[in-house]
């Protein structure tokens, strides 16, 4: 082995190809158990959940074998949203939680996300220790006899998560609302519609018939147009579209229009401040959020703290400064008073609760901000030198920022997974955005373009 396994969100790849193989999953199980032994001696308890990919059976079995070979007790949930695993890890006093999912990726992919006993993703230090053990060729399971662990199926895992999610809105009722719920044939296929129905909403179901191969295929957060058509057809109040593991959500308003993630963050921040629950009067978002979000919230006395791209970075900032709300414009929203990770179902319930309390439609609430024109350009590059070391490119960026007079921005960065450079240009004037984006792109093509 010897290669780096963990990316920004666990281990991920094509199922049955390195590193998402049963052999690696077996070693992950052993390594997690060994790492837990280093933190606390005695029998350890680990909960394992999964989405609906057919490869989940293969990985679940291998992972379980590795854990029990080291004496761990394994609790199996079956298909459940990622935030459900995070919650069960805490509520059942487990030493770790593991979710088998590749989120919004096609069914042929899969992945392994690991949570610590507090329900948060593993910190970098423990992640590196687990990876070191996985790559250790001497890693074998010496446990024998009565010391070998056991695996159990948790029959009420789904019920536990349902009650947890519903508690996010207290005793609030959704009676009188008609909601299209698109579960992407993924982890929320059963619990998603059921939660909304139990709270009194009328539900039109989409993406609730997984076959192991249709997860994210033309449905869910990646394809909100399906829910948009259903909203218009059924006269629904809104649509909510989850990704494969239901840790993020995309909204569609009553007119069948997709609502940007920034607008959802804006309305949630305003609602939390109005209720006195927005600690520090601050929303944590990423550098990809629209400048209009910052300006709209500033008028309400709310700050936006920007992090790098990724919900993990957002959550780290929230924990560091004890903020209550954060998220990405891609649909990850974290309500820190309720959850340790992004939760699509909980986020949808929170938005519905605001609609009920304010007697407003989603479109009315989403009008809380004006989105500035953006141009996003992705270009292939032949090399990736530091941007500041490419004079023509740096000059184009500087000229663009001078042209914006402090009312716009440029964000030029390399892809972490592809041989590409990403150019984001934004300001209130559409023509100026297009003009400056093309100048920066031209500088890339003339220097490091492939």
Secondary structure, 3 states (H helix, E strand, C coil): CCCCCCECCEEEEECCCCCCCHHHHHHHHHHHHHHHHHHCCCCCEEEEEECCCCHHHHHHHHHHHHHHHCCCEEEEEEECCHHHHHHHHHHCCCCEEEEECCCCCCCCEEEEEEEECCCCECCHHHHHHHHHHHCCCCCCCCCCHHHCCCEEECCCHHHHHHHHHHHCCCCCCCCCCEEEEECCCCCCCCHHHHHHHHCCCEEEEECCCCCCCCCCCCCHHHHCHHHHHHHHHHCCCEEEEECCCCCCEEEECCCCCEECHHHHHHHHHHHHHHCCCCHHHEEEEECCCCHHHHHHHHCCCCEEEEECCCHHHHHHHHHHHCCCEEECCCCCEEECCCCCCCCHHHHHHHHHHHHHHHCCCHHHHHCCCCCCEEEEEEEEECCCCCHHHCHHHHHHHHHHHHHHCCCEEEEEEECCCCCEEEEEEEECCHHHHHHHHHHHHHHHHHHCEC
